[in-house]
Amino acid sequence: MSNPQWNVILNCDAQSSTGRLREINEDSMLLWAREHVALAVVADGMGGHIAGEEASRVAVQMIYQAMRSQELERAGPDDEELASPDALYWRMREVITEANRAIVRLADEHPQLRGMGTTVTLAFVQGRRVVIGHVGDSRAYHVRAATNLMEQITVDHSFVEAMIAAGHITRAEAEEHPMKHVLYRALGQGLDLDIDIYEAYLETNDRLVLCSDGLTLHVQPDEIAAIVLSEASPEAASRKLIELANLRGGRDNITVVVIMAEDLSEANNQPRMMVRGRAGGGTGQLANNYNPFASGDSQLPFPIDDADPYR
């Protein structure tokens, strides 16, 4: 393959756990992946278990439907060229904005959903190129295999992070701050929404990690990097991260997506296709080319095991 953009295979996995203390998992996630292309979304709902579940579900559903129809089916090494950066940035902002408006409308129409909101961290990967849309305090990390170092790509939209940036408190003080989990930006807060866009480039064997704050509440960045680099597969890495967070208390819902860029010449040449999602119930492997979210319905349209494998 002449274009170095595409000389990797994406090996991916996504897992979610309710945690040890919560009764309901308000996180939703999506991982759609084939050989060279992946769409990953982590959404951490808030506003009470009914409202939080619904907000994160709506966000993931709308992003999946919008991105799949236009980007996923045509993205790949056979395309004459990649989408222009400006066009993809605009598209990211468009789909997250539409999800936000849908959540605001639902809250206006249904009193029981008032106050609902969600974070969204969305990654669209084309070969080595990663574009990320981000709102809230879920995170995206780039773990570099060559240096064993990890970079936090996204910036938390929390009050304590803003106070750290302004020099008002230290990061150590932020750990015990009463507003640690209060967000100044999330989907559902209003029709106007600022969306951060980031870009990264994966070298061979680099990892991209998306997670909700239930992971980072218990597992430090250097520990995340060590685990995803030491485990041979993304599935083993995501499971080990969730198990460690639960072992240390599991005070919140925990969702992890791990994407590894494998060398094309060394990767298993078996055809790869994965669609994995959860919304309001559990985790499950979905059938190939199957829409995991039914429009207008909070339930996934396929059998799913509601039992949390980590509890």
N, C-alpha and C positions, 0 to 999 in steps of 0.2 A: 504494500500500500504506500503510494508515493507521498501522500500528505501525512506528516508526522502527527497532526492533530488526531488522527484516527488509529494510530498503531498501538492502541491499548484496548483491552476488553474490560468491561465494568462488571465486577463481582460485588453483589449487594445483598443486604439483609436489613430487616426492620423488625423490632420487637417492642412490646408495650406491657407494662404491669400496673395494676392498681396501686401497688405499694402495700405497706403493712398496716397503715392507720386509716386510710380512706375506704369508704364502702363502695364508692362509685369511681370509675375511671373517666375523667372529663377530658383526657387527651384524645385526639384523633390523629391518625397518621395515614400516609399513602406512600407506597413505593411501587412505581411502574418502571420496569427496566428490561431492556433487551441488550444485545451485545455491546453496542457503542453509545447507547442513549439511556438516560435515566431521569425520571421526575420523582423527587422526594419532597414530602411535605410533613412537617410536624406542627400541630396546633394544640395549644394548651388552653382549654376553656375555663371560664370563670363566671361567677354570678350565681352559685348554687348548682346542685348536681343536675337538675333538669335543664336550666338555662346554660350552664357551662358545656354540657354534652351537646346541646343543640347548636350552640355557637361554633364550636370546633368542627362539628359534623358538617354544617352548612359551608364553612370556609373550605374544607378539604373537598367536599363534593363539587363545589362550583369551580375550584381550581382544576380539578381532574377533568371535568367535562369541557372546560374552555381550552385547556392546554392540549388535551388529547386530540381534539378534533382538528386542530390546526398545526400544532408543533410536533407531537410525538410520532404521528404516523408518517411524516415526511422527512424527519430529521435522520441523518445517517451519512455514512461515507460515500454513498452513491449520489448524494446531492452535488450539484455543480459548485456550490459554495455555501458557507455557513450563513445564517441570518446575520444581517448587520448588527453590530452591538447596539446602536441606537434603537433599532426596531425591536430587538429582544428586550431591552430595558423598558421600552414603552409598553410592550405586551405584558411584562411582569406587573408593572404598575396598574395596568388596565384590569387584569384578572383579580388582583388583590382588592382593588377599589370596588369592583362589582360585588365581591364577596362581602366586603364591609357594608355596602349599601343594603344588601339582602338581610344581613344581621340586624341593622338598624330598623329596617321596615318590619321584620318579624317582632322585634321588641315593642315597636309602636302598636302593632296589631294585637298582641297577646300579652295582657298584663302580667301573667305568670312568668314571662321571659324578660321583664324589665330589669335592666342592669346587667344583662348577659354580654359577654365579650370573649375574645380569644386572641392569643398570639398567633402569628404565622411565620414560619421560616420555611421558605420554598427554594429548592435547588433544582436547576435544570442543567443537566450534564450532557455535553456533546463531545464524546471522546475525552480529550484532556481538558477541555474548556468547561468552566463552571460559572454559571450566573445565578446569583442568589437575591431573592426579594425577602425583606425582613421587616416585621413589626412586632414589638414586645420584648420578652426576655428569654424565649427559647433561643438556642444558639447554633451556630455553624462553626466548626473547627476544621482547619487544614493541618493534617499530620504529615510531616515530611520524612519519608523513609531514609533519605540520604543523611540527614542530620539528627534524626530522632527527636526533632523539635516540633511543637504544636503551636499554631497561631490561631487565636480566636478571630474569626473573620468578622462576625457581627458585633454590634454594640448594643447592650441592654438598654431598653427604653424604660428604665426604672428611676425613681427619684434618688435612690442612693447612688446609682451610677452617675447621675448628673451632679450630685454633690461631690463625688470623688473627682470627677473631671474638673470641677470648679475649685478644687483644693480645700473644700470645707471640712471633709472628713477623710480619714485614711481607709484603705481597703480592709484593714483589720477592724476598724470601728464599724464599717458597713456590715460586717458579719453579725453584729448584735443590734443593729439599728432597727427600731420598731417599724420603719417604713421599707424594710428590705424588699418586700414582695409587692410593693405598690407601684403600679405602672402609670406613667404619664402619657403613654401611647399604646393603643390596642385597637383591634377591630371591634366595632360596636359602640365606641365612645361618641361618635358623631359622623356626619356625612363627609366632612373634610378629613382627610387622612394623609399624612406624610409617610412615604414608603422608602426605606433605604435599599439601594441596589449595590451589590458588590460583585466582583469578578475574581476568579482564581484560576490557576493553571496547574493541573496535576502532572507531576512527573511519575515515572514508572514506580509502582508499589506504594505511592502516596495513598493516604486515606482521607476521605471526607466524612465528618461525623456531624449529624444533626441530632439535637436532643432537647427535651423539655427540661425545666429547671429542677424537676425531681431527681435527675441524675446529678447535676452540679451542686445540689444541696448537700450531697454526701460524698461525692468523688471529685478529687482535685484534678485540675487540668493535666498535670504531669502523670497522674495515675491513668487517666483516660488514654493519653498518648502511649504509655507503656503497654497497656492491655491491647489496644488495637494493633500495635506493631508486633507484639509477641504472638498473637493468635493467628493461626494459619488461614482462617476463614472469617468473613464478616459475621456469619451467624454465630460462631463461637465467641467472637469479640462482643457482639451486642448482648448475648446472653450473660457473659461474664460481668459486663458492666452493670446490668440490671440486678444480677444476683448480689453484687457487692453493695449497690445502693440499698437493697432490701436488708442485707446483713447488717448494715449500719443504721437501720431504723426505718427506712422506707416511708418517710413522713409525707410524701406526696406521690402522685402518679408519676411514672417513669416511662419515657419513650425514647428509643434510640434507633437511629438509622446509620449504618456504616456502608460506605461505598469505597471499594478498592480498585485502583487502576492497575490491572495486570498487564505484563508485556504480552503483546499479541502472539509472538513466536513461541512463548512458553506456556500460554494458557491452554486449558482443555478446550478442544475445538468443538465440543458438543454445543448444539444450538441452545441459546439461553433466552428465557423469557420468564419474568416474574411480575406478578401483580400481588401486592400484599397491602391489606388495609385493616383498620379497625375504627369503629365509630359507635360509641355507646354500648359496647358489650364485651369485646374481647379481641383476640388476635386470630388471624386465620390466613391460610394460603388460598388465593382465589384462582379460578380457572383462567387459562390464557384468553386474552381478548374479551374479558367479561367486565362489564361496568359494575364496580363494586358498590355504587351508591344509587339508590332509587330516588328519583326526583320527587320531592315533596313528602318523603317518608323517612322517619328517623331510623328505621330498621334496615340492616343490610339484607339484600334480596338473595341470600344463600345461607345454608346451615352454618352456624358458627358455634364454637365451644365457648360459652360464657365463663367457664372456670378459668381463673388466672393461674397459669402454670407456675408462677413464682410465689404463690401464697401457700 
